[in-house]
Amino acid sequence: MKAQSETRAVILGEYIVSQKATVRAAAEWFGVSKSTVHKDVSERLEQIQPELYTQVKSILEQNKQERHIRGGLATQRKYALRRKQEEAFQKHRYDS
């Protein structure tokens, strides 16, 4: 089991570095929990491949600093979709 989690930690780390992925995106891509990804890349990876850990840590720190922007963009998309749906509903209502 230990070898499996170490291998997973390296694979997750490489994915995060190559894709500049968030913990959430990596978890979804590999079908594991965010907790597993976080533990693998923040604890296990440091012991296995310190140089990869440093790269991952840098990307995750950047993601952390940018998360408020991503949240704002998600909210903006959410309300734009609602407006579009409401407009379609109104158009359909008056066309009928």
A tleap script that builds the chain and sets N, CA, C and O, in Angstrom:
source leaprc.protein.ff14SB
mol = sequence {
  NMET LYS ALA GLN SER GLU THR ARG ALA VAL
  ILE LEU GLY GLU TYR ILE VAL SER GLN LYS
  ALA THR VAL ARG ALA ALA ALA GLU TRP PHE
  GLY VAL SER LYS SER THR VAL HIE LYS ASP
  VAL SER GLU ARG LEU GLU GLN ILE GLN PRO
  GLU LEU TYR THR GLN VAL LYS SER ILE LEU
  GLU GLN ASN LYS GLN GLU ARG HIE ILE ARG
  GLY GLY LEU ALA THR GLN ARG LYS TYR ALA
  LEU ARG ARG LYS GLN GLU GLU ALA PHE GLN
  LYS HIE ARG TYR ASP CSER
}
set mol.1.N position { 0.829 -1.200 0.000 }
set mol.1.CA position { 0.000 0.000 0.000 }
set mol.1.C position { 0.867 1.254 0.000 }
set mol.1.O position { 0.529 2.247 -0.644 }
set mol.2.N position { 1.984 1.206 0.723 }
set mol.2.CA position { 2.857 2.364 0.807 }
set mol.2.C position { 3.433 2.730 -0.561 }
set mol.2.O position { 3.510 3.906 -0.916 }
set mol.3.N position { 3.836 1.713 -1.323 }
set mol.3.CA position { 4.384 1.973 -2.655 }
set mol.3.C position { 3.323 2.608 -3.554 }
set mol.3.O position { 3.627 3.488 -4.358 }
set mol.4.N position { 2.079 2.154 -3.411 }
set mol.4.CA position { 0.994 2.696 -4.220 }
set mol.4.C position { 0.767 4.178 -3.905 }
set mol.4.O position { 0.598 4.985 -4.820 }
set mol.5.N position { 0.761 4.536 -2.633 }
set mol.5.CA position { 0.520 5.939 -2.277 }
set mol.5.C position { 1.711 6.817 -2.661 }
set mol.5.O position { 1.531 7.987 -2.999 }
set mol.6.N position { 2.910 6.273 -2.613 }
set mol.6.CA position { 4.082 7.046 -3.044 }
set mol.6.C position { 4.050 7.275 -4.548 }
set mol.6.O position { 4.350 8.371 -5.022 }
set mol.7.N position { 3.690 6.246 -5.290 }
set mol.7.CA position { 3.571 6.381 -6.741 }
set mol.7.C position { 2.487 7.391 -7.086 }
set mol.7.O position { 2.671 8.235 -7.963 }
set mol.8.N position { 1.356 7.303 -6.392 }
set mol.8.CA position { 0.247 8.231 -6.623 }
set mol.8.C position { 0.686 9.668 -6.330 }
set mol.8.O position { 0.321 10.590 -7.059 }
set mol.9.N position { 1.459 9.857 -5.274 }
set mol.9.CA position { 1.921 11.200 -4.912 }
set mol.9.C position { 2.779 11.796 -6.027 }
set mol.9.O position { 2.639 12.974 -6.356 }
set mol.10.N position { 3.653 10.996 -6.600 }
set mol.10.CA position { 4.509 11.477 -7.688 }
set mol.10.C position { 3.670 11.791 -8.920 }
set mol.10.O position { 3.866 12.825 -9.559 }
set mol.11.N position { 2.749 10.914 -9.253 }
set mol.11.CA position { 1.892 11.139 -10.421 }
set mol.11.C position { 1.050 12.403 -10.236 }
set mol.11.O position { 0.925 13.210 -11.158 }
set mol.12.N position { 0.481 12.570 -9.056 }
set mol.12.CA position { -0.309 13.773 -8.775 }
set mol.12.C position { 0.563 15.024 -8.870 }
set mol.12.O position { 0.153 16.034 -9.442 }
set mol.13.N position { 1.754 14.950 -8.311 }
set mol.13.CA position { 2.671 16.091 -8.363 }
set mol.13.C position { 3.028 16.464 -9.787 }
set mol.13.O position { 3.032 17.641 -10.146 }
set mol.14.N position { 3.328 15.463 -10.598 }
set mol.14.CA position { 3.672 15.726 -11.997 }
set mol.14.C position { 2.487 16.324 -12.747 }
set mol.14.O position { 2.660 17.215 -13.578 }
set mol.15.N position { 1.292 15.836 -12.455 }
set mol.15.CA position { 0.090 16.368 -13.096 }
set mol.15.C position { -0.120 17.833 -12.713 }
set mol.15.O position { -0.389 18.673 -13.572 }
set mol.16.N position { 0.001 18.128 -11.440 }
set mol.16.CA position { -0.201 19.503 -10.976 }
set mol.16.C position { 0.806 20.444 -11.623 }
set mol.16.O position { 0.454 21.552 -12.029 }
set mol.17.N position { 2.050 20.010 -11.719 }
set mol.17.CA position { 3.080 20.855 -12.323 }
set mol.17.C position { 2.832 21.034 -13.817 }
set mol.17.O position { 2.911 22.152 -14.326 }
set mol.18.N position { 2.533 19.951 -14.522 }
set mol.18.CA position { 2.381 20.046 -15.974 }
set mol.18.C position { 1.126 20.830 -16.372 }
set mol.18.O position { 1.136 21.551 -17.370 }
set mol.19.N position { 0.054 20.690 -15.601 }
set mol.19.CA position { -1.216 21.349 -15.932 }
set mol.19.C position { -1.448 22.638 -15.153 }
set mol.19.O position { -2.407 23.362 -15.420 }
set mol.20.N position { -0.579 22.923 -14.198 }
set mol.20.CA position { -0.783 24.032 -13.262 }
set mol.20.C position { -2.175 23.890 -12.623 }
set mol.20.O position { -2.920 24.859 -12.480 }
set mol.21.N position { -2.488 22.657 -12.251 }
set mol.21.CA position { -3.815 22.294 -11.767 }
set mol.21.C position { -3.997 22.641 -10.293 }
set mol.21.O position { -3.032 22.742 -9.534 }
set mol.22.N position { -5.236 22.818 -9.916 }
set mol.22.CA position { -5.586 22.991 -8.516 }
set mol.22.C position { -5.727 21.612 -7.878 }
set mol.22.O position { -5.796 20.600 -8.575 }
set mol.23.N position { -5.769 21.582 -6.553 }
set mol.23.CA position { -5.990 20.331 -5.837 }
set mol.23.C position { -7.331 19.740 -6.259 }
set mol.23.O position { -7.439 18.534 -6.482 }
set mol.24.N position { -8.338 20.578 -6.367 }
set mol.24.CA position { -9.673 20.125 -6.756 }
set mol.24.C position { -9.655 19.506 -8.152 }
set mol.24.O position { -10.243 18.447 -8.370 }
set mol.25.N position { -8.983 20.164 -9.096 }
set mol.25.CA position { -8.920 19.643 -10.470 }
set mol.25.C position { -8.179 18.312 -10.516 }
set mol.25.O position { -8.603 17.392 -11.215 }
set mol.26.N position { -7.081 18.205 -9.783 }
set mol.26.CA position { -6.318 16.948 -9.755 }
set mol.26.C position { -7.148 15.833 -9.126 }
set mol.26.O position { -7.134 14.698 -9.603 }
set mol.27.N position { -7.862 16.154 -8.070 }
set mol.27.CA position { -8.700 15.152 -7.403 }
set mol.27.C position { -9.773 14.647 -8.353 }
set mol.27.O position { -10.027 13.445 -8.428 }
set mol.28.N position { -10.397 15.556 -9.073 }
set mol.28.CA position { -11.442 15.164 -10.004 }
set mol.28.C position { -10.869 14.323 -11.142 }
set mol.28.O position { -11.461 13.316 -11.530 }
set mol.29.N position { -9.723 14.732 -11.676 }
set mol.29.CA position { -9.111 14.028 -12.798 }
set mol.29.C position { -8.740 12.590 -12.433 }
set mol.29.O position { -8.945 11.673 -13.228 }
set mol.30.N position { -8.197 12.397 -11.236 }
set mol.30.CA position { -7.728 11.067 -10.826 }
set mol.30.C position { -8.763 10.285 -10.025 }
set mol.30.O position { -8.529 9.126 -9.683 }
set mol.31.N position { -9.890 10.893 -9.724 }
set mol.31.CA position { -10.948 10.181 -9.028 }
set mol.31.C position { -10.631 9.876 -7.576 }
set mol.31.O position { -11.022 8.835 -7.048 }
set mol.32.N position { -9.919 10.795 -6.936 }
set mol.32.CA position { -9.628 10.656 -5.506 }
set mol.32.C position { -10.128 11.907 -4.798 }
set mol.32.O position { -10.523 12.876 -5.446 }
set mol.33.N position { -10.111 11.885 -3.482 }
set mol.33.CA position { -10.603 13.043 -2.730 }
set mol.33.C position { -9.565 14.167 -2.706 }
set mol.33.O position { -8.373 13.945 -2.918 }
set mol.34.N position { -10.054 15.373 -2.442 }
set mol.34.CA position { -9.144 16.508 -2.306 }
set mol.34.C position { -8.187 16.284 -1.141 }
set mol.34.O position { -7.023 16.682 -1.197 }
set mol.35.N position { -8.683 15.649 -0.093 }
set mol.35.CA position { -7.838 15.359 1.078 }
set mol.35.C position { -6.681 14.446 0.704 }
set mol.35.O position { -5.555 14.637 1.164 }
set mol.36.N position { -6.960 13.457 -0.130 }
set mol.36.CA position { -5.913 12.535 -0.565 }
set mol.36.C position { -4.862 13.275 -1.381 }
set mol.36.O position { -3.663 13.101 -1.162 }
set mol.37.N position { -5.311 14.094 -2.314 }
set mol.37.CA position { -4.364 14.854 -3.134 }
set mol.37.C position { -3.518 15.747 -2.250 }
set mol.37.O position { -2.296 15.790 -2.385 }
set mol.38.N position { -4.168 16.455 -1.351 }
set mol.38.CA position { -3.442 17.382 -0.493 }
set mol.38.C position { -2.413 16.654 0.363 }
set mol.38.O position { -1.276 17.110 0.477 }
set mol.39.N position { -2.789 15.544 0.957 }
set mol.39.CA position { -1.864 14.776 1.790 }
set mol.39.C position { -0.699 14.242 0.954 }
set mol.39.O position { 0.458 14.301 1.370 }
set mol.40.N position { -1.023 13.724 -0.222 }
set mol.40.CA position { 0.023 13.172 -1.084 }
set mol.40.C position { 1.046 14.228 -1.489 }
set mol.40.O position { 2.252 13.998 -1.393 }
set mol.41.N position { 0.567 15.385 -1.943 }
set mol.41.CA position { 1.509 16.382 -2.471 }
set mol.41.C position { 2.122 17.265 -1.398 }
set mol.41.O position { 3.161 17.880 -1.638 }
set mol.42.N position { 1.516 17.348 -0.228 }
set mol.42.CA position { 2.094 18.217 0.799 }
set mol.42.C position { 2.899 17.457 1.847 }
set mol.42.O position { 3.740 18.052 2.521 }
set mol.43.N position { 2.661 16.164 1.997 }
set mol.43.CA position { 3.403 15.389 2.992 }
set mol.43.C position { 4.265 14.305 2.344 }
set mol.43.O position { 5.483 14.288 2.524 }
set mol.44.N position { 3.647 13.422 1.607 }
set mol.44.CA position { 4.388 12.289 1.030 }
set mol.44.C position { 5.415 12.735 0.004 }
set mol.44.O position { 6.554 12.268 0.009 }
set mol.45.N position { 5.007 13.639 -0.877 }
set mol.45.CA position { 5.886 14.057 -1.963 }
set mol.45.C position { 7.159 14.720 -1.450 }
set mol.45.O position { 8.223 14.578 -2.052 }
set mol.46.N position { 7.053 15.435 -0.353 }
set mol.46.CA position { 8.228 16.104 0.222 }
set mol.46.C position { 9.307 15.086 0.597 }
set mol.46.O position { 10.500 15.361 0.465 }
set mol.47.N position { 8.886 13.925 1.061 }
set mol.47.CA position { 9.834 12.874 1.454 }
set mol.47.C position { 10.379 12.113 0.251 }
set mol.47.O position { 11.520 11.652 0.266 }
set mol.48.N position { 9.561 11.981 -0.789 }
set mol.48.CA position { 9.928 11.152 -1.941 }
set mol.48.C position { 10.767 11.920 -2.958 }
set mol.48.O position { 11.851 11.480 -3.341 }
set mol.49.N position { 10.254 13.074 -3.389 }
set mol.49.CA position { 10.924 13.894 -4.406 }
set mol.49.C position { 10.865 15.360 -4.003 }
set mol.49.O position { 9.957 16.080 -4.419 }
set mol.50.N position { 11.811 15.806 -3.209 }
set mol.50.CA position { 11.778 17.187 -2.703 }
set mol.50.C position { 11.748 18.259 -3.803 }
set mol.50.O position { 11.121 19.304 -3.628 }
set mol.51.N position { 12.421 18.007 -4.932 }
set mol.51.CA position { 12.441 19.014 -6.000 }
set mol.51.C position { 11.071 19.149 -6.663 }
set mol.51.O position { 10.653 20.256 -7.002 }
set mol.52.N position { 10.379 18.039 -6.847 }
set mol.52.CA position { 9.016 18.085 -7.390 }
set mol.52.C position { 8.079 18.736 -6.373 }
set mol.52.O position { 7.197 19.512 -6.743 }
set mol.53.N position { 8.271 18.422 -5.103 }
set mol.53.CA position { 7.474 19.022 -4.029 }
set mol.53.C position { 7.586 20.545 -4.068 }
set mol.53.O position { 6.586 21.243 -3.902 }
set mol.54.N position { 8.777 21.056 -4.284 }
set mol.54.CA position { 8.993 22.502 -4.332 }
set mol.54.C position { 8.210 23.133 -5.484 }
set mol.54.O position { 7.613 24.197 -5.326 }
set mol.55.N position { 8.217 22.473 -6.638 }
set mol.55.CA position { 7.467 22.984 -7.786 }
set mol.55.C position { 5.962 22.963 -7.506 }
set mol.55.O position { 5.254 23.928 -7.796 }
set mol.56.N position { 5.491 21.866 -6.946 }
set mol.56.CA position { 4.060 21.743 -6.631 }
set mol.56.C position { 3.656 22.792 -5.605 }
set mol.56.O position { 2.618 23.438 -5.744 }
set mol.57.N position { 4.464 22.955 -4.591 }
set mol.57.CA position { 4.172 23.930 -3.538 }
set mol.57.C position { 4.036 25.330 -4.130 }
set mol.57.O position { 3.157 26.096 -3.735 }
set mol.58.N position { 4.904 25.654 -5.070 }
set mol.58.CA position { 4.859 26.967 -5.717 }
set mol.58.C position { 3.546 27.150 -6.487 }
set mol.58.O position { 2.921 28.207 -6.401 }
set mol.59.N position { 3.135 26.143 -7.226 }
set mol.59.CA position { 1.889 26.230 -8.000 }
set mol.59.C position { 0.690 26.318 -7.077 }
set mol.59.O position { -0.218 27.115 -7.314 }
set mol.60.N position { 0.675 25.508 -6.027 }
set mol.60.CA position { -0.458 25.543 -5.105 }
set mol.60.C position { -0.543 26.884 -4.377 }
set mol.60.O position { -1.639 27.368 -4.093 }
set mol.61.N position { 0.591 27.476 -4.079 }
set mol.61.CA position { 0.591 28.796 -3.445 }
set mol.61.C position { 0.030 29.850 -4.405 }
set mol.61.O position { -0.741 30.721 -4.002 }
set mol.62.N position { 0.425 29.761 -5.671 }
set mol.62.CA position { -0.112 30.679 -6.680 }
set mol.62.C position { -1.621 30.495 -6.810 }
set mol.62.O position { -2.363 31.474 -6.878 }
set mol.63.N position { -2.077 29.236 -6.846 }
set mol.63.CA position { -3.513 28.966 -6.934 }
set mol.63.C position { -4.250 29.547 -5.732 }
set mol.63.O position { -5.351 30.082 -5.863 }
set mol.64.N position { -3.638 29.437 -4.578 }
set mol.64.CA position { -4.263 29.962 -3.360 }
set mol.64.C position { -4.428 31.481 -3.446 }
set mol.64.O position { -5.443 32.030 -3.019 }
set mol.65.N position { -3.418 32.147 -4.003 }
set mol.65.CA position { -3.487 33.600 -4.133 }
set mol.65.C position { -4.513 34.035 -5.175 }
set mol.65.O position { -5.050 35.140 -5.099 }
set mol.66.N position { -4.787 33.167 -6.148 }
set mol.66.CA position { -5.711 33.513 -7.227 }
set mol.66.C position { -7.134 33.012 -6.997 }
set mol.66.O position { -8.012 33.287 -7.815 }
set mol.67.N position { -7.382 32.302 -5.934 }
set mol.67.CA position { -8.687 31.656 -5.781 }
set mol.67.C position { -9.841 32.644 -5.676 }
set mol.67.O position { -10.951 32.328 -6.105 }
set mol.68.N position { -9.614 33.826 -5.120 }
set mol.68.CA position { -10.704 34.793 -5.041 }
set mol.68.C position { -11.107 35.269 -6.435 }
set mol.68.O position { -12.268 35.609 -6.665 }
set mol.69.N position { -10.162 35.294 -7.354 }
set mol.69.CA position { -10.467 35.683 -8.730 }
set mol.69.C position { -11.307 34.600 -9.396 }
set mol.69.O position { -12.299 34.893 -10.063 }
set mol.70.N position { -10.900 33.338 -9.207 }
set mol.70.CA position { -11.657 32.224 -9.786 }
set mol.70.C position { -13.081 32.195 -9.241 }
set mol.70.O position { -14.031 31.942 -9.981 }
set mol.71.N position { -13.219 32.454 -7.959 }
set mol.71.CA position { -14.547 32.470 -7.351 }
set mol.71.C position { -15.418 33.557 -7.946 }
set mol.71.O position { -16.603 33.337 -8.197 }
set mol.72.N position { -14.844 34.724 -8.173 }
set mol.72.CA position { -15.584 35.828 -8.775 }
set mol.72.C position { -16.003 35.511 -10.204 }
set mol.72.O position { -17.113 35.841 -10.622 }
set mol.73.N position { -15.113 34.872 -10.949 }
set mol.73.CA position { -15.441 34.510 -12.320 }
set mol.73.C position { -16.539 33.455 -12.364 }
set mol.73.O position { -17.410 33.500 -13.233 }
set mol.74.N position { -16.503 32.514 -11.439 }
set mol.74.CA position { -17.541 31.480 -11.381 }
set mol.74.C position { -18.899 32.110 -11.079 }
set mol.74.O position { -19.911 31.729 -11.669 }
set mol.75.N position { -18.917 33.058 -10.175 }
set mol.75.CA position { -20.164 33.746 -9.845 }
set mol.75.C position { -20.672 34.531 -11.050 }
set mol.75.O position { -21.870 34.548 -11.330 }
set mol.76.N position { -19.765 35.170 -11.748 }
set mol.76.CA position { -20.134 35.926 -12.940 }
set mol.76.C position { -20.757 35.003 -13.993 }
set mol.76.O position { -21.778 35.346 -14.588 }
set mol.77.N position { -20.147 33.833 -14.226 }
set mol.77.CA position { -20.703 32.871 -15.188 }
set mol.77.C position { -22.073 32.370 -14.742 }
set mol.77.O position { -22.977 32.198 -15.559 }
set mol.78.N position { -22.216 32.137 -13.445 }
set mol.78.CA position { -23.477 31.633 -12.906 }
set mol.78.C position { -24.620 32.605 -13.206 }
set mol.78.O position { -25.676 32.193 -13.686 }
set mol.79.N position { -24.414 33.876 -12.927 }
set mol.79.CA position { -25.479 34.848 -13.138 }
set mol.79.C position { -25.694 35.163 -14.609 }
set mol.79.O position { -26.813 35.488 -15.007 }
set mol.80.N position { -24.652 35.075 -15.424 }
set mol.80.CA position { -24.821 35.254 -16.867 }
set mol.80.C position { -25.692 34.142 -17.428 }
set mol.80.O position { -26.550 34.393 -18.274 }
set mol.81.N position { -25.481 32.920 -16.967 }
set mol.81.CA position { -26.304 31.786 -17.401 }
set mol.81.C position { -27.746 31.979 -16.957 }
set mol.81.O position { -28.671 31.713 -17.725 }
set mol.82.N position { -27.946 32.437 -15.736 }
set mol.82.CA position { -29.311 32.682 -15.251 }
set mol.82.C position { -30.014 33.739 -16.091 }
set mol.82.O position { -31.191 33.590 -16.419 }
set mol.83.N position { -29.289 34.822 -16.445 }
set mol.83.CA position { -29.878 35.872 -17.283 }
set mol.83.C position { -30.276 35.307 -18.643 }
set mol.83.O position { -31.353 35.603 -19.161 }
set mol.84.N position { -29.395 34.493 -19.212 }
set mol.84.CA position { -29.670 33.902 -20.520 }
set mol.84.C position { -30.899 32.990 -20.455 }
set mol.84.O position { -31.737 33.011 -21.357 }
set mol.85.N position { -31.004 32.200 -19.403 }
set mol.85.CA position { -32.159 31.321 -19.236 }
set mol.85.C position { -33.440 32.125 -19.050 }
set mol.85.O position { -34.483 31.775 -19.602 }
set mol.86.N position { -33.362 33.185 -18.284 }
set mol.86.CA position { -34.534 34.040 -18.056 }
set mol.86.C position { -34.974 34.701 -19.359 }
set mol.86.O position { -36.169 34.789 -19.643 }
set mol.87.N position { -34.002 35.167 -20.156 }
set mol.87.CA position { -34.336 35.781 -21.443 }
set mol.87.C position { -35.000 34.768 -22.371 }
set mol.87.O position { -35.964 35.097 -23.063 }
set mol.88.N position { -34.493 33.551 -22.388 }
set mol.88.CA position { -35.073 32.498 -23.230 }
set mol.88.C position { -36.489 32.182 -22.759 }
set mol.88.O position { -37.384 31.974 -23.578 }
set mol.89.N position { -36.693 32.145 -21.456 }
set mol.89.CA position { -38.021 31.881 -20.901 }
set mol.89.C position { -38.994 32.990 -21.300 }
set mol.89.O position { -40.116 32.719 -21.727 }
set mol.90.N position { -38.551 34.236 -21.157 }
set mol.90.CA position { -39.408 35.372 -21.498 }
set mol.90.C position { -39.754 35.361 -22.982 }
set mol.90.O position { -40.901 35.602 -23.358 }
set mol.91.N position { -38.775 35.084 -23.813 }
set mol.91.CA position { -39.005 35.044 -25.258 }
set mol.91.C position { -40.007 33.943 -25.590 }
set mol.91.O position { -40.930 34.153 -26.377 }
set mol.92.N position { -39.827 32.792 -25.001 }
set mol.92.CA position { -40.727 31.661 -25.245 }
set mol.92.C position { -42.139 31.984 -24.749 }
set mol.92.O position { -43.127 31.631 -25.393 }
set mol.93.N position { -42.222 32.646 -23.618 }
set mol.93.CA position { -43.514 33.000 -23.028 }
set mol.93.C position { -44.299 33.954 -23.922 }
set mol.93.O position { -45.509 33.805 -24.094 }
set mol.94.N position { -43.596 34.939 -24.491 }
set mol.94.CA position { -44.280 35.927 -25.329 }
set mol.94.C position { -44.512 35.415 -26.739 }
set mol.94.O position { -45.418 35.892 -27.422 }
set mol.95.N position { -43.721 34.460 -27.190 }
set mol.95.CA position { -43.918 33.892 -28.522 }
set mol.95.C position { -45.083 32.921 -28.567 }
set mol.95.O position { -45.651 32.680 -29.632 }
set mol.96.N position { -45.437 32.370 -27.437 }
set mol.96.CA position { -46.497 31.350 -27.407 }
set mol.96.C position { -47.876 31.937 -27.451 }
set mol.96.O position { -48.861 31.200 -27.433 }
savepdb mol mol.pdb
quit
